[in-house]
Amino acid sequence: MITASGIELRAGARVLIESASFRVAQGDRVGLVGRNGAGKTTLTKCLAGQGTPAGGTITRSGEVGYLPQDPRTGDLDVLARDRILSARGLDTVLRGMRENEERMAGGQGAIREKAMRRYERLETEFLTKGGYAAEAEAATIAASLGLPDRVLGQPLHTLSGGQRRRVELARILFSDADILLLDEPTNHLDADSVIWLRDFLRTYRGGLIVISHDIDLVETVVNKVFYLDANRAAIDIYNMGWRQYQIQREADEKRRRRERANAEKKAAALNSQADKMRAKATKAVAAQNMARRAERLLAGLEEERRSDKVAKLRFPDPAPCGKTPLAAEGLSKSYGSLEIFTDVSLAVDKGSRVVILGLNGAGKTTLLRLLAGVESPDTGRVTPGHGLKLGYYAQEHETLDPERTVLENMRTAAPDLDLVQVRKTLGSFLFSGDDVEKPAGVLSGGEKTRLALATLVVSSANVLLLDEPTNNLDPASREEILGALASFSGAVILVTHDEGAVDALQPERIILLPDGVEDLWSADYADLVALA
């Protein structure tokens, strides 16, 4: 299926993986794990054929289905249903059938007969590719991921970012590929869809590599674990499930520490004895041999795994502002004939904490974009209050310029900050050395999240608009985000599926979309967070 031989991956001058070899065969369900920036996304792109390793070879047999973290489609005017069906080439056949149905209904004579012959040929091709059963299968997968028929009949450009990503996931799962490469497939999924996805992947007959920070998913699905050790530029392969992997990894770490402690003790004794013997000319050779033996003892050890670095995140003290720094009245938004929401009003007081809830597609991201000034409402208005300084975190990282470097994005966010301070801030978010010269477009999802958050840290914002800020983050980095949320003294408007993020925020109010109902937060709403 996929075989990697002696591959080397680099990010600029930094070596991510050095001389790694492995194979993923049918029935292998691999969990690809490691801290943000270790190279998981880079490796997956290379395995999918969308990147080239710096060294070594990758061979593929059979069809590969790849879901990147930030999927981009070419034609956003395509219907969501056709995009999913395109995985098996059914979209063009169905479009041709529909076109010839119209010609048969409206044409006469030779035109009608020609349309009938074309329809018959296309229908034969359609049935050969699975026909109506395949179309029903695609609809079932889509519905299981929270995409009902109403959404499938809409062009992609009318869908939210989360809906478009679920369309891409449905397309990959429908493709019937021999091997699936899934990078954070649970992003933007509600709780019911995540449970369905776990069951689907657990019984998948082909090969599978999944990157996910959803512990329940990897625990349920994977039967092998590839751990990318950023400190050693190595891949550790564990032919076992997640729980056994955690036990084995801890045992490996204890063994490494024990072996190193024993070897260091012996080497210290040899070096001490060698030092004593060097005083005598007749024993100089023996002393030298002892010192060499001590070096060999230490050189033969497996390197002890160092603790992964974690970005230290604290949002800044907010800039002074008036009592109500942000307000909106009578907001409505539609895309074509599709109405997202109408007559939504809110007032964000200084230091207030608000959660926006609603089912997928209810307009949560759209409302944040209106408040941030990224889009304009069809009706109503957004009113900035005295001293307003907005900080907007977009779930698709639209606030970053993919063509500009990490450093350039930061300089744009903080033009008055000197270079030393900018680099210091980037360093605290684990961007150092040549990393700051990488274009933002080549960063992994976790790295983009860290960069976007770094721009917020230098903003002195007194109102934060946060759209799924914990997506793509490893557990340690997520805990940093939650700690920063809990301690921030400015106002926060949060969109999230992460129940832990809501717990950390301790919200005072909720806004329920698409109706725009405002209410005080209570524990009764907690169950809606994962579902919404």
ROKOL-461276 format. One record per residue (C-alpha): residue in three letters; x, y, z. Coordinates in steps of 0.02 Angstrom, whole numbers, m for minus. Layout:
N
+------+--------+--------+--------+
: rest :      x :      y :      z :
+------+--------+--------+--------+
:  ala :      X :      Y :      Z :
...
+------+--------+--------+--------+
//
This chain:
532
+------+--------+--------+--------+
: rest :      x :      y :      z :
+------+--------+--------+--------+
:  met :      0 :      0 :      0 :
:  ile :    126 :    132 :     60 :
:  thr :    310 :     96 :     89 :
:  ala :    435 :    226 :    150 :
:  ser :    621 :    186 :    138 :
:  gly :    753 :    292 :    223 :
:  ile :    652 :    452 :    208 :
:  glu :    713 :    618 :    273 :
:  leu :    600 :    768 :    302 :
:  arg :    657 :    946 :    331 :
:  ala :    577 :   1112 :    375 :
:  gly :    704 :   1236 :    311 :
:  ala :    869 :   1189 :    392 :
:  arg :    784 :   1091 :    531 :
:  val :    779 :    901 :    513 :
:  leu :    607 :    835 :    560 :
:  ile :    637 :    651 :    519 :
:  glu :    803 :    569 :    481 :
:  ser :    815 :    403 :    387 :
:  ala :    648 :    324 :    434 :
:  ser :    576 :    167 :    354 :
:  phe :    404 :     90 :    378 :
:  arg :    259 :      9 :    287 :
:  val :     71 :     33 :    299 :
:  ala :    m27 :   m117 :    234 :
:  gln :   m210 :   m163 :    219 :
:  gly :   m289 :   m176 :    391 :
:  asp :   m158 :    m64 :    473 :
:  arg :   m243 :     77 :    567 :
:  val :   m100 :    191 :    617 :
:  gly :   m111 :    332 :    742 :
:  leu :     20 :    463 :    695 :
:  val :     62 :    559 :    854 :
:  gly :    187 :    689 :    915 :
:  arg :    188 :    869 :    973 :
:  asn :    137 :   1013 :    860 :
:  gly :    275 :   1049 :    735 :
:  ala :    352 :    875 :    746 :
:  gly :    315 :    843 :    562 :
:  lys :    152 :    745 :    562 :
:  thr :     66 :    851 :    431 :
:  thr :    225 :    863 :    325 :
:  leu :    245 :    674 :    328 :
:  thr :     63 :    645 :    283 :
:  lys :     75 :    764 :    134 :
:  cys :    227 :    669 :     70 :
:  leu :    139 :    502 :     92 :
:  ala :     m9 :    571 :     m7 :
:  gly :    105 :    627 :   m149 :
:  gln :     77 :    813 :   m116 :
:  gly :    254 :    839 :    m53 :
:  thr :    428 :    769 :    m84 :
:  pro :    544 :    705 :     52 :
:  ala :    719 :    778 :     64 :
:  gly :    788 :    602 :     50 :
:  gly :    732 :    422 :     30 :
:  thr :    584 :    353 :    m68 :
:  ile :    397 :    331 :    m46 :
:  thr :    302 :    205 :   m151 :
:  arg :    113 :    189 :   m161 :
:  ser :      1 :     52 :   m230 :
:  gly :   m186 :     72 :   m243 :
:  glu :   m291 :    229 :   m222 :
:  val :   m250 :    352 :    m82 :
:  gly :   m382 :    463 :     m2 :
:  tyr :   m307 :    616 :     84 :
:  leu :   m394 :    739 :    199 :
:  pro :   m278 :    885 :    239 :
:  gln :   m307 :    998 :    389 :
:  asp :   m357 :   1144 :    279 :
:  pro :   m440 :   1068 :    124 :
:  arg :   m460 :   1185 :    m22 :
:  thr :   m574 :   1150 :   m170 :
:  gly :   m556 :   1226 :   m341 :
:  asp :   m734 :   1269 :   m395 :
:  leu :   m840 :   1336 :   m252 :
:  asp :   m992 :   1345 :   m367 :
:  val :  m1003 :   1154 :   m369 :
:  leu :  m1146 :   1079 :   m269 :
:  ala :  m1093 :    993 :   m108 :
:  arg :  m1174 :    830 :   m168 :
:  asp :  m1076 :    834 :   m331 :
:  arg :   m915 :    867 :   m239 :
:  ile :   m940 :    709 :   m135 :
:  leu :   m991 :    604 :   m286 :
:  ser :   m837 :    663 :   m381 :
:  ala :   m733 :    542 :   m275 :
:  arg :   m796 :    402 :   m389 :
:  gly :   m821 :    505 :   m546 :
:  leu :  m1011 :    503 :   m526 :
:  asp :  m1032 :    692 :   m526 :
:  thr :   m999 :    720 :   m711 :
:  val :  m1106 :    570 :   m759 :
:  leu :  m1254 :    633 :   m656 :
:  arg :  m1236 :    809 :   m725 :
:  gly :  m1238 :    737 :   m902 :
:  met :  m1393 :    635 :   m861 :
:  arg :  m1483 :    788 :   m792 :
:  glu :  m1436 :    893 :   m944 :
:  asn :  m1500 :    760 :  m1064 :
:  glu :  m1660 :    737 :   m964 :
:  glu :  m1694 :    922 :   m994 :
:  arg :  m1658 :    902 :  m1181 :
:  met :  m1776 :    752 :  m1190 :
:  ala :  m1913 :    849 :  m1102 :
:  gly :  m1895 :   1006 :  m1206 :
:  gly :  m1830 :    942 :  m1373 :
:  gln :  m1913 :    861 :  m1523 :
:  gly :  m1864 :    750 :  m1667 :
:  ala :  m1677 :    718 :  m1693 :
:  ile :  m1627 :    825 :  m1543 :
:  arg :  m1737 :    721 :  m1428 :
:  glu :  m1674 :    556 :  m1501 :
:  lys :  m1492 :    610 :  m1482 :
:  ala :  m1524 :    659 :  m1301 :
:  met :  m1605 :    489 :  m1268 :
:  arg :  m1454 :    395 :  m1338 :
:  arg :  m1334 :    500 :  m1234 :
:  tyr :  m1440 :    474 :  m1079 :
:  glu :  m1439 :    285 :  m1104 :
:  arg :  m1249 :    282 :  m1121 :
:  leu :  m1227 :    391 :   m966 :
:  glu :  m1351 :    287 :   m866 :
:  thr :  m1255 :    129 :   m910 :
:  glu :  m1094 :    211 :   m851 :
:  phe :  m1183 :    272 :   m695 :
:  leu :  m1245 :     97 :   m652 :
:  thr :  m1071 :     24 :   m685 :
:  lys :   m998 :    142 :   m555 :
:  gly :  m1124 :     91 :   m423 :
:  gly :  m1274 :    189 :   m479 :
:  tyr :  m1413 :    239 :   m362 :
:  ala :  m1347 :    129 :   m222 :
:  ala :  m1183 :    229 :   m225 :
:  glu :  m1280 :    392 :   m225 :
:  ala :  m1379 :    333 :    m73 :
:  glu :  m1216 :    279 :     12 :
:  ala :  m1144 :    453 :    m14 :
:  ala :  m1301 :    533 :     59 :
:  thr :  m1292 :    417 :    211 :
:  ile :  m1110 :    461 :    245 :
:  ala :  m1148 :    646 :    225 :
:  ala :  m1298 :    639 :    342 :
:  ser :  m1194 :    546 :    472 :
:  leu :  m1071 :    692 :    467 :
:  gly :  m1207 :    822 :    493 :
:  leu :  m1239 :    863 :    309 :
:  pro :  m1425 :    841 :    270 :
:  asp :  m1500 :    842 :     94 :
:  arg :  m1537 :   1028 :    109 :
:  val :  m1350 :   1065 :    127 :
:  leu :  m1301 :    941 :    m10 :
:  gly :  m1405 :   1040 :   m134 :
:  gln :  m1310 :   1202 :    m99 :
:  pro :  m1154 :   1268 :   m189 :
:  leu :   m996 :   1256 :    m85 :
:  his :   m975 :   1445 :    m75 :
:  thr :  m1136 :   1458 :     26 :
:  leu :  m1072 :   1338 :    161 :
:  ser :   m974 :   1379 :    317 :
:  gly :   m791 :   1328 :    333 :
:  gly :   m841 :   1185 :    448 :
:  gln :   m973 :   1123 :    325 :
:  arg :   m850 :   1127 :    179 :
:  arg :   m726 :   1026 :    280 :
:  arg :   m860 :    896 :    319 :
:  val :   m900 :    887 :    134 :
:  glu :   m717 :    847 :    101 :
:  leu :   m716 :    714 :    239 :
:  ala :   m875 :    636 :    167 :
:  arg :   m793 :    636 :     m5 :
:  ile :   m638 :    545 :     59 :
:  leu :   m740 :    416 :    156 :
:  phe :   m852 :    387 :      3 :
:  ser :   m702 :    367 :   m113 :
:  asp :   m676 :    185 :    m62 :
:  ala :   m488 :    217 :    m67 :
:  asp :   m365 :     79 :    m23 :
:  ile :   m284 :    188 :    109 :
:  leu :   m346 :    342 :    201 :
:  leu :   m235 :    482 :    264 :
:  leu :   m338 :    589 :    384 :
:  asp :   m267 :    745 :    465 :
:  glu :   m376 :    797 :    613 :
:  pro :   m538 :    724 :    542 :
:  thr :   m643 :    769 :    696 :
:  asn :   m618 :    957 :    676 :
:  his :   m790 :   1041 :    657 :
:  leu :   m886 :    881 :    697 :
:  asp :  m1021 :    874 :    828 :
:  ala :  m1025 :    736 :    959 :
:  asp :  m1141 :    619 :    862 :
:  ser :  m1036 :    634 :    704 :
:  val :   m876 :    597 :    800 :
:  ile :   m953 :    437 :    871 :
:  trp :  m1009 :    383 :    696 :
:  leu :   m836 :    420 :    625 :
:  arg :   m752 :    314 :    759 :
:  asp :   m862 :    165 :    715 :
:  phe :   m833 :    190 :    528 :
:  leu :   m643 :    195 :    545 :
:  arg :   m638 :     52 :    670 :
:  thr :   m712 :    m65 :    540 :
:  tyr :   m623 :      8 :    388 :
:  arg :   m545 :   m134 :    288 :
:  gly :   m409 :    m35 :    199 :
:  gly :   m256 :     49 :    271 :
:  leu :   m271 :    204 :    377 :
:  ile :   m159 :    339 :    449 :
:  val :   m245 :    463 :    563 :
:  ile :   m179 :    619 :    649 :
:  ser :   m296 :    665 :    790 :
:  his :   m292 :    745 :    961 :
:  asp :   m458 :    658 :    998 :
:  ile :   m397 :    527 :   1122 :
:  asp :   m560 :    428 :   1114 :
:  leu :   m544 :    412 :    926 :
:  val :   m364 :    348 :    925 :
:  glu :   m400 :    234 :   1072 :
:  thr :   m550 :    159 :    980 :
:  val :   m478 :    150 :    805 :
:  val :   m289 :    123 :    795 :
:  asn :   m196 :    m42 :    804 :
:  lys :    m24 :     35 :    774 :
:  val :     58 :    195 :    834 :
:  phe :    195 :    296 :    747 :
:  tyr :    270 :    421 :    869 :
:  leu :    365 :    567 :    792 :
:  asp :    498 :    618 :    916 :
:  ala :    541 :    799 :    876 :
:  asn :    693 :    795 :    991 :
:  arg :    772 :    642 :    906 :
:  ala :    706 :    672 :    727 :
:  ala :    649 :    491 :    732 :
:  ile :    492 :    385 :    712 :
:  asp :    460 :    256 :    848 :
:  ile :    346 :    117 :    786 :
:  tyr :    232 :     24 :    907 :
:  asn :    136 :   m125 :    835 :
:  met :     m3 :   m111 :    963 :
:  gly :   m158 :    m12 :   1009 :
:  trp :   m162 :    155 :   1099 :
:  arg :   m173 :     95 :   1278 :
:  gln :    m35 :    m33 :   1256 :
:  tyr :     69 :    100 :   1169 :
:  gln :     55 :    218 :   1317 :
:  ile :    109 :     78 :   1436 :
:  gln :    253 :     25 :   1322 :
:  arg :    313 :    203 :   1293 :
:  glu :    320 :    236 :   1479 :
:  ala :    415 :     73 :   1503 :
:  asp :    536 :    123 :   1364 :
:  glu :    567 :    290 :   1449 :
:  lys :    601 :    208 :   1617 :
:  arg :    722 :     86 :   1533 :
:  arg :    813 :    229 :   1445 :
:  arg :    830 :    326 :   1608 :
:  arg :    890 :    171 :   1702 :
:  glu :   1016 :    122 :   1569 :
:  arg :   1082 :    300 :   1558 :
:  ala :   1099 :    316 :   1747 :
:  asn :   1194 :    151 :   1757 :
:  ala :   1307 :    195 :   1611 :
:  glu :   1343 :    369 :   1678 :
:  lys :   1388 :    294 :   1848 :
:  lys :   1509 :    169 :   1769 :
:  ala :   1582 :    301 :   1653 :
:  ala :   1611 :    419 :   1799 :
:  ala :   1702 :    281 :   1894 :
:  leu :   1812 :    241 :   1743 :
:  asn :   1854 :    424 :   1713 :
:  ser :   1895 :    447 :   1897 :
:  gln :   2012 :    299 :   1894 :
:  ala :   2090 :    358 :   1730 :
:  asp :   2125 :    529 :   1807 :
:  lys :   2218 :    447 :   1950 :
:  met :   2320 :    336 :   1834 :
:  arg :   2373 :    479 :   1720 :
:  ala :   2488 :    543 :   1857 :
:  lys :   2601 :    393 :   1825 :
:  ala :   2689 :    386 :   1658 :
:  thr :   2692 :    195 :   1661 :
:  lys :   2501 :    191 :   1669 :
:  ala :   2462 :    327 :   1540 :
:  val :   2409 :    201 :   1406 :
:  ala :   2293 :    109 :   1527 :
:  ala :   2217 :    275 :   1581 :
:  gln :   2184 :    319 :   1400 :
:  asn :   2100 :    151 :   1369 :
:  met :   1988 :    177 :   1521 :
:  ala :   1935 :    349 :   1458 :
:  arg :   1892 :    275 :   1287 :
:  arg :   1791 :    138 :   1369 :
:  ala :   1692 :    269 :   1465 :
:  glu :   1657 :    361 :   1300 :
:  arg :   1595 :    200 :   1218 :
:  leu :   1478 :    166 :   1365 :
:  leu :   1392 :    334 :   1341 :
:  ala :   1396 :    331 :   1151 :
:  gly :   1302 :    166 :   1143 :
:  leu :   1152 :    229 :   1239 :
:  glu :    983 :    268 :   1163 :
:  glu :    954 :    453 :   1186 :
:  glu :    835 :    490 :   1329 :
:  arg :    679 :    574 :   1266 :
:  arg :    670 :    753 :   1322 :
:  ser :    505 :    830 :   1371 :
:  asp :    416 :    912 :   1224 :
:  lys :    415 :   1100 :   1224 :
:  val :    250 :   1189 :   1247 :
:  ala :    207 :   1366 :   1193 :
:  lys :    186 :   1476 :   1347 :
:  leu :     30 :   1576 :   1314 :
:  arg :    m41 :   1721 :   1411 :
:  phe :   m156 :   1848 :   1332 :
:  pro :    m99 :   2026 :   1367 :
:  asp :   m179 :   2151 :   1482 :
:  pro :   m319 :   2227 :   1378 :
:  ala :   m311 :   2407 :   1321 :
:  pro :   m424 :   2528 :   1416 :
:  cys :   m600 :   2543 :   1344 :
:  gly :   m774 :   2605 :   1383 :
:  lys :   m915 :   2511 :   1468 :
:  thr :   m977 :   2431 :   1305 :
:  pro :   m833 :   2414 :   1181 :
:  leu :   m934 :   2319 :   1051 :
:  ala :  m1119 :   2313 :   1004 :
:  ala :  m1223 :   2250 :    859 :
:  glu :  m1405 :   2277 :    813 :
:  gly :  m1522 :   2189 :    692 :
:  leu :  m1389 :   2087 :    602 :
:  ser :  m1444 :   1972 :    461 :
:  lys :  m1347 :   1875 :    332 :
:  ser :  m1393 :   1772 :    179 :
:  tyr :  m1294 :   1690 :     40 :
:  gly :  m1401 :   1696 :   m116 :
:  ser :  m1571 :   1626 :    m70 :
:  leu :  m1501 :   1542 :     87 :
:  glu :  m1543 :   1637 :    245 :
:  ile :  m1415 :   1609 :    384 :
:  phe :  m1491 :   1713 :    524 :
:  thr :  m1595 :   1871 :    547 :
:  asp :  m1613 :   2009 :    676 :
:  val :  m1469 :   1963 :    791 :
:  ser :  m1422 :   2095 :    920 :
:  leu :  m1296 :   2095 :   1061 :
:  ala :  m1198 :   2210 :   1175 :
:  val :  m1025 :   2158 :   1234 :
:  asp :   m983 :   2243 :   1398 :
:  lys :   m807 :   2267 :   1463 :
:  gly :   m738 :   2100 :   1525 :
:  ser :   m895 :   2002 :   1479 :
:  arg :   m886 :   1820 :   1425 :
:  val :  m1006 :   1754 :   1293 :
:  val :  m1025 :   1586 :   1205 :
:  ile :  m1113 :   1571 :   1037 :
:  leu :  m1207 :   1407 :   1018 :
:  gly :  m1299 :   1331 :    871 :
:  leu :  m1299 :   1179 :    760 :
:  asn :  m1171 :   1167 :    620 :
:  gly :  m1221 :   1289 :    484 :
:  ala :  m1321 :   1400 :    603 :
:  gly :  m1204 :   1546 :    570 :
:  lys :  m1084 :   1549 :    719 :
:  thr :   m929 :   1583 :    614 :
:  thr :  m1026 :   1704 :    505 :
:  leu :  m1078 :   1806 :    657 :
:  leu :   m897 :   1819 :    716 :
:  arg :   m843 :   1875 :    542 :
:  leu :   m974 :   2012 :    545 :
:  leu :   m919 :   2070 :    717 :
:  ala :   m737 :   2068 :    660 :
:  gly :   m778 :   2171 :    504 :
:  val :   m718 :   2034 :    387 :
:  glu :   m891 :   2028 :    307 :
:  ser :  m1033 :   2153 :    300 :
:  pro :  m1209 :   2114 :    362 :
:  asp :  m1356 :   2120 :    242 :
:  thr :  m1452 :   2222 :    371 :
:  gly :  m1409 :   2297 :    539 :
:  arg :  m1245 :   2368 :    598 :
:  val :  m1096 :   2335 :    709 :
:  thr :  m1050 :   2481 :    823 :
:  pro :   m876 :   2496 :    898 :
:  gly :   m874 :   2573 :   1071 :
:  his :   m747 :   2689 :   1150 :
:  gly :   m570 :   2618 :   1146 :
:  leu :   m617 :   2455 :   1057 :
:  lys :   m468 :   2346 :   1007 :
:  leu :   m524 :   2185 :    924 :
:  gly :   m425 :   2023 :    918 :
:  tyr :   m498 :   1896 :    796 :
:  tyr :   m446 :   1713 :    789 :
:  ala :   m519 :   1631 :    632 :
:  gln :   m542 :   1443 :    628 :
:  glu :   m476 :   1435 :    448 :
:  his :   m330 :   1551 :    491 :
:  glu :   m388 :   1683 :    367 :
:  thr :   m303 :   1817 :    471 :
:  leu :   m133 :   1749 :    416 :
:  asp :    m58 :   1792 :    247 :
:  pro :      0 :   1623 :    178 :
:  glu :    124 :   1706 :     59 :
:  arg :    214 :   1802 :    197 :
:  thr :    335 :   1728 :    322 :
:  val :    301 :   1695 :    505 :
:  leu :    404 :   1849 :    550 :
:  glu :    317 :   1960 :    421 :
:  asn :    145 :   1909 :    485 :
:  met :    197 :   1958 :    661 :
:  arg :    271 :   2125 :    604 :
:  thr :    105 :   2163 :    518 :
:  ala :      8 :   2122 :    677 :
:  ala :    125 :   2229 :    785 :
:  pro :    205 :   2363 :    675 :
:  asp :    260 :   2466 :    826 :
:  leu :    347 :   2322 :    914 :
:  asp :    535 :   2313 :    891 :
:  leu :    614 :   2162 :    808 :
:  val :    689 :   2096 :    971 :
:  gln :    518 :   2092 :   1055 :
:  val :    436 :   2013 :    902 :
:  arg :    567 :   1874 :    898 :
:  lys :    551 :   1850 :   1086 :
:  thr :    363 :   1828 :   1071 :
:  leu :    384 :   1707 :    925 :
:  gly :    511 :   1610 :   1026 :
:  ser :    387 :   1588 :   1167 :
:  phe :    271 :   1510 :   1036 :
:  leu :    411 :   1391 :    980 :
:  phe :    459 :   1487 :    822 :
:  ser :    647 :   1513 :    824 :
:  gly :    794 :   1517 :    705 :
:  asp :    748 :   1481 :    524 :
:  asp :    569 :   1439 :    573 :
:  val :    524 :   1625 :    572 :
:  glu :    569 :   1635 :    386 :
:  lys :    447 :   1498 :    333 :
:  pro :    293 :   1556 :    235 :
:  ala :    137 :   1539 :    341 :
:  gly :     57 :   1436 :    203 :
:  val :    174 :   1287 :    233 :
:  leu :    143 :   1277 :    421 :
:  ser :     46 :   1134 :    498 :
:  gly :   m125 :   1168 :    573 :
:  gly :    m52 :   1172 :    748 :
:  glu :     87 :   1291 :    695 :
:  lys :    m40 :   1406 :    611 :
:  thr :   m142 :   1404 :    771 :
:  arg :     12 :   1453 :    872 :
:  leu :     56 :   1594 :    750 :
:  ala :   m122 :   1661 :    748 :
:  leu :   m124 :   1661 :    938 :
:  ala :     45 :   1746 :    943 :
:  thr :    m27 :   1890 :    841 :
:  leu :   m165 :   1906 :    971 :
:  val :    m39 :   1914 :   1113 :
:  val :     42 :   2070 :   1040 :
:  ser :   m124 :   2153 :    997 :
:  ser :   m175 :   2220 :   1170 :
:  ala :   m353 :   2175 :   1118 :
:  asn :   m492 :   2209 :   1243 :
:  val :   m619 :   2103 :   1147 :
:  leu :   m567 :   1932 :   1083 :
:  leu :   m670 :   1843 :    950 :
:  leu :   m615 :   1661 :    957 :
:  asp :   m675 :   1533 :    830 :
:  glu :   m626 :   1355 :    881 :
:  pro :   m458 :   1407 :    957 :
:  thr :   m415 :   1232 :   1021 :
:  asn :   m427 :   1143 :    853 :
:  asn :   m264 :   1059 :    793 :
:  leu :   m178 :   1077 :    962 :
:  asp :    m91 :    939 :   1058 :
:  pro :   m155 :    912 :   1238 :
:  ala :    m15 :   1013 :   1320 :
:  ser :    m40 :   1163 :   1204 :
:  arg :   m228 :   1152 :   1228 :
:  glu :   m204 :   1165 :   1416 :
:  glu :   m102 :   1324 :   1389 :
:  ile :   m244 :   1399 :   1287 :
:  leu :   m373 :   1355 :   1420 :
:  gly :   m264 :   1430 :   1556 :
:  ala :   m245 :   1591 :   1456 :
:  leu :   m433 :   1601 :   1429 :
:  ala :   m467 :   1579 :   1614 :
:  ser :   m348 :   1720 :   1663 :
:  phe :   m389 :   1848 :   1526 :
:  ser :   m475 :   2002 :   1599 :
:  gly :   m545 :   2070 :   1435 :
:  ala :   m707 :   2023 :   1346 :
:  val :   m718 :   1857 :   1251 :
:  ile :   m843 :   1794 :   1123 :
:  leu :   m812 :   1609 :   1095 :
:  val :   m867 :   1482 :    966 :
:  thr :   m813 :   1305 :   1008 :
:  his :   m859 :   1120 :   1013 :
:  asp :   m734 :   1099 :   1156 :
:  glu :   m823 :   1080 :   1322 :
:  gly :   m658 :   1111 :   1413 :
:  ala :   m642 :   1281 :   1330 :
:  val :   m814 :   1332 :   1393 :
:  asp :   m771 :   1270 :   1568 :
:  ala :   m612 :   1376 :   1565 :
:  leu :   m704 :   1531 :   1503 :
:  gln :   m842 :   1521 :   1634 :
:  pro :   m964 :   1616 :   1521 :
:  glu :  m1096 :   1734 :   1585 :
:  arg :  m1210 :   1730 :   1432 :
:  ile :  m1250 :   1630 :   1277 :
:  ile :  m1317 :   1679 :   1107 :
:  leu :  m1414 :   1539 :   1022 :
:  leu :  m1414 :   1541 :    832 :
:  pro :  m1498 :   1553 :    709 :
:  asp :  m1635 :   1637 :    812 :
:  gly :  m1517 :   1754 :    903 :
:  val :  m1592 :   1714 :   1073 :
:  glu :  m1488 :   1782 :   1217 :
:  asp :  m1491 :   1701 :   1388 :
:  leu :  m1389 :   1687 :   1547 :
:  trp :  m1270 :   1539 :   1550 :
:  ser :  m1324 :   1390 :   1652 :
:  ala :  m1267 :   1209 :   1667 :
:  asp :  m1419 :   1160 :   1562 :
:  tyr :  m1329 :   1228 :   1409 :
:  ala :  m1169 :   1127 :   1440 :
:  asp :  m1235 :    975 :   1344 :
:  leu :  m1264 :   1083 :   1190 :
:  val :  m1080 :   1130 :   1171 :
:  ala :  m1018 :    966 :   1096 :
:  leu :  m1180 :    943 :    999 :
:  ala :  m1170 :   1116 :    923 :
+------+--------+--------+--------+
//
